[in-house]
């Protein structure tokens, strides 16, 4: 998922940086003081989940948990994801600072999309409905992130088509795992702390 330094073209990097800046600014505007602990915990979960990765071509495969972040944080997922990605670039050289904007958009935009698609189902009564919505949320968010990463590579150079196909196929089992993890987390939170899934 992390696109490495030196791969993307300047126009793609500039577009990613611009969109990420706008998303983070809006996310910070929408975030209130009471949600800061939740943002911090989910940013940490994202940081840890994405550390365990397997390199595949110009990208890597790993859990992302951006669907979970989106449903629980809404637009605040943008700053939460950007901070985690910046720390990973600084501490472990995952991704990079020039690709920080593109990587942020590729992971945070699907989170926000899933917020609008699935928040109603997650808020509805019952852990089973939350779990079903959670699975769909995890699956869809990771799928959209992969497609965003693929688009970033293909907009840079058509020669990336072969590696993009490998990345897409490699992520198929991860999409299912991501859905199951998100479903389990939301069902558990719905039972023990239902107020945490209210945004």
C-alpha positions in Angstrom: 0.0 0.0 0.0 2.8 2.4 0.8 4.1 3.8 -2.5 7.9 4.3 -2.2 10.0 7.3 -3.0 11.2 8.0 -6.5 8.4 6.2 -8.3 5.6 8.7 -8.9 5.8 11.6 -11.3 5.8 15.2 -10.0 2.2 16.0 -11.2 0.9 13.0 -9.3 2.9 13.9 -6.2 1.6 17.5 -6.4 -2.0 16.5 -6.8 -1.7 14.0 -3.9 -0.1 16.7 -1.7 -2.8 19.2 -2.5 -5.7 16.8 -1.9 -4.1 15.6 1.3 -3.6 19.1 2.6 -7.3 19.9 1.9 -8.5 16.7 3.6 -6.3 17.2 6.7 -7.4 20.8 7.0 -11.1 19.8 6.8 -10.6 16.9 9.1 -8.9 19.1 11.8 -11.8 21.6 11.4 -14.4 18.8 12.0 -12.5 17.3 14.9 -13.5 18.4 18.5 -11.5 18.2 21.7 -13.4 15.2 22.9 -12.5 13.1 19.9 -8.7 13.6 20.2 -8.2 10.4 22.4 -10.2 8.3 19.9 -8.2 9.8 17.0 -4.9 9.0 18.8 -5.9 5.4 19.5 -7.0 4.7 16.0 -4.0 6.4 14.5 -1.8 4.1 16.7 -3.8 1.0 15.6 -3.3 2.0 11.9 0.4 2.6 12.6 0.9 -0.9 14.1 -1.3 -2.7 11.6 0.5 -1.3 8.6 3.9 -2.0 10.0 3.4 -5.8 9.4 3.7 -5.8 5.6 5.0 -7.8 2.7 6.7 -6.0 -0.2 5.1 -6.7 -3.6 6.5 -4.9 -6.6 6.5 -1.1 -6.1 4.1 -1.4 -3.2 3.3 -3.7 -0.2 0.4 -5.7 1.2 -0.8 -5.4 4.8 -3.8 -4.6 6.9 -4.8 -1.0 6.8 -7.9 -0.6 9.1 -8.9 2.6 7.2 -12.5 1.4 7.0 -12.6 1.1 10.8 -11.0 4.6 11.1 -13.5 6.1 8.6 -16.6 4.7 10.3 -15.4 5.8 13.8 -13.7 9.2 12.9 -15.3 10.5 9.7 -13.1 13.3 8.2 -10.7 13.1 11.2 -9.3 10.0 9.5 -7.3 12.3 7.2 -5.1 13.8 10.0 -5.0 10.5 11.9 -3.7 8.6 8.8 -1.3 11.3 7.8 0.4 11.5 11.2 0.8 7.7 11.3 2.2 7.7 7.7 4.6 10.5 8.5 5.9 8.6 11.6 6.4 5.5 9.5 8.3 7.4 6.9 10.5 9.1 9.5 11.1 6.0 11.7 11.1 3.1 9.3 11.4 4.5 5.8 8.0 3.1 4.8 6.6 5.1 2.0 8.3 8.5 2.1 7.8 12.2 2.6 7.5 13.0 -1.1 4.7 10.3 -1.4 3.1 11.2 1.9 0.3 13.2 0.2 -0.5 10.5 -2.3 -0.4 7.7 0.3 -2.6 9.7 2.7 -5.2 10.3 0.0 -5.1 6.7 -1.1 -5.9 5.5 2.4 -7.9 8.3 3.9 -10.3 9.1 1.1 -11.7 5.5 1.1 -12.1 5.9 4.9 -14.2 9.0 4.4 -16.2 7.3 1.6 -16.9 4.3 3.9 -18.0 6.8 6.7 -20.8 8.0 4.4 -21.7 4.6 3.1 -21.8 2.5 6.3 -22.2 4.8 9.3 -26.0 4.4 9.3 -25.7 0.6 9.4 -23.0 0.7 12.1 -25.1 3.0 14.3 -28.2 0.9 14.0 -29.3 -1.4 16.8 -27.5 -4.7 17.1 -23.9 -6.0 16.9 -24.8 -8.3 14.0 -25.7 -5.4 11.8 -22.6 -3.6 12.9 -20.5 -6.7 12.1 -22.1 -7.1 8.6 -21.5 -3.4 7.9 -18.0 -3.7 9.3 -17.1 -6.5 6.9 -18.4 -4.5 3.9 -16.6 -1.4 5.2 -13.2 -3.1 5.6 -13.5 -4.9 2.2 -14.6 -1.8 0.3 -12.1 0.6 2.0 -9.1 -1.6 1.2 -10.4 -2.2 -2.4 -10.7 1.6 -2.9 -7.2 2.1 -1.4 -5.7 -0.5 -3.8 -7.5 1.1 -6.8 -6.2 4.5 -5.7 -2.6 3.2 -5.4 -3.0 1.6 -8.8 -4.3 4.8 -10.4 -1.4 6.7 -8.9 1.1 4.3 -10.5 -0.7 4.2 -13.9 -1.0 8.0 -14.0 2.8 8.1 -13.6 3.6 5.5 -16.2 1.7 2.8 -18.2 4.6 0.4 -17.7 3.4 -0.1 -14.1 0.4 -2.1 -15.5 2.0 -5.5 -14.9 3.1 -4.8 -11.3 -0.3 -3.3 -10.6 -2.0 -6.5 -11.6 0.2 -8.4 -9.2 -0.6 -6.0 -6.4 -4.4 -6.3 -7.1 -4.3 -10.1 -7.1 -2.1 -10.3 -4.0 -4.6 -8.1 -2.1 -7.6 -10.4 -2.6 -7.1 -12.5 0.5 -6.1 -9.3 2.5 -9.5 -7.7 1.5 -11.3 -10.6 3.2 -9.1 -10.5 6.3 -9.5 -6.7 6.5 -13.3 -7.2 6.4 -13.3 -9.8 9.1 -11.0 -7.7 11.4 -13.2 -4.6 10.9 -16.4 -6.6 11.5 -15.0 -8.1 14.7 -13.8 -4.8 16.0 -17.1 -3.0 15.4 -19.2 -5.9 16.8 -17.1 -5.9 19.9 -17.3 -2.1 20.3 -21.0 -2.1 19.7 -21.5 -4.5 22.6 -19.1 -3.0 25.2 -18.8 0.7 24.2 -21.5 1.6 21.7 -20.8 5.4 22.1 -17.4 5.0 20.5 -19.0 4.3 17.1 -21.1 7.4 17.2 -19.5 10.2 15.1 
